Amino acid sequence: MNIPLNKPYWGKREEEAVIRAMRTGTGVGDGGNTRVATEKLKTLIGSRYCYLVTSCTSAMDIALLALGLKPEEEVIVPSFTLSATATPVLLAGGRPVFADIDPVTYCIDPLDIEKVITKRTRGIMVVHYAGMAAPMEKILALAKAYKLWVVEDAAHAIGAYYHRGPAFGAHQGRASHLGTFGIAGAFSFHGTKNVCCGEGGAIVTDDPELSGKIDVLRAVGTNRSAFLAGKVSLYEWVGEGSSYLLSDILASILINQIDRIDRINKKRGQIASFYNKIFQPYSHVIRLPSVPEGAVPNWHIYALKFKTESRRKNFQTKMRQKGIEVSTHYVPLHSSPMGRKLGGDRRKLTVTEDVARTLVRMPIYPGLTEKEQEYVAREAKKILD
């Protein structure tokens, strides 16, 4: 049996949508499918403005450029993330500063954020790891105290929510989609994500001024959207930007994926519950995922944490020998070659380093059959026993 780590939940609907898009259009961005997908995302996420772009990385590039970093201004990012969270800071002219993560959720730790805030700090990048909510009350309180903005890397978090607590005052108790707490949020529709179209992303914001800047930046510095909407008579170069528009063919896939998000996330949740039941008897040797209070995860990732690197390696090797793909995750940014070049290795980020050595991700996707789940469980239990 061969079981991959993840697999898109694509079917006949997506195939027919692509064929229809190819037969009726040119595939360029901002076509009819893009408009439909954008409106569906706005409704799902609950954001005033939404723009489809080529990737979540592109979305963060645009957000940081729109926020206008000055040379040597700093942005705090978790070290336990993809380089895509940090490179937009560099491209915008700033400097990423690395913070440690929480040992339970693997999201950025507010206590460590405060340790690295300086007079040069401009903002905080939050990653909602595995679709689990970072502690936004504490992070937003820090941002307010130090006059910083917050951008959310919600690449893992489509269809994931967080119930606002007492710190949000009149808004407490309301479930809000992750990616809507800061000034901007970025989403991924990469082929490994819950909702996917191969490659793609979105940037959302409720800020009208930022939205205007984003609109120009994503369309090679032009007033393309205003022209298409009939608001101006000329299609002109009006500022900085690059080509970030998502193909309308890919948007056609996205429409159907958004329509099925409840089913997709429900199936992932069922698999997570199955894993929890299977692995609970081994909680003395492995740590199971923990859902933070108030969080409604989308189960983008199901990861087990072993006590030692050698035990993790042994489990990974033996599972792969049985045709089951399990994987570690990020090499910490602060200890990577580029991170060291930026001085990231001057601080020990002990939780990040430990998690990077001992975490292993399990297969989780809607198409994982009950028979396959039982096979994964049987082989995993043999190793753990």
Beta strands, then each sheet from edge to edge (+ up, - down):
strand 1: 49-53
strand 2: 74-78
strand 3: 95-99
strand 4: 121-127
strand 5: 149-153
strand 6: 161-163
strand 7: 175-177
strand 8: 184-188
strand 9: 201-205
strand 10: 286-287
strand 11: 295-296
strand 12: 303-306
strand 13: 359-361
sheet 1: 1+ 9- 8+ 5+ 4+ 2+ 3+
sheet 2: 7+ 6- 11+
sheet 3: 10+ 12- 13+
end
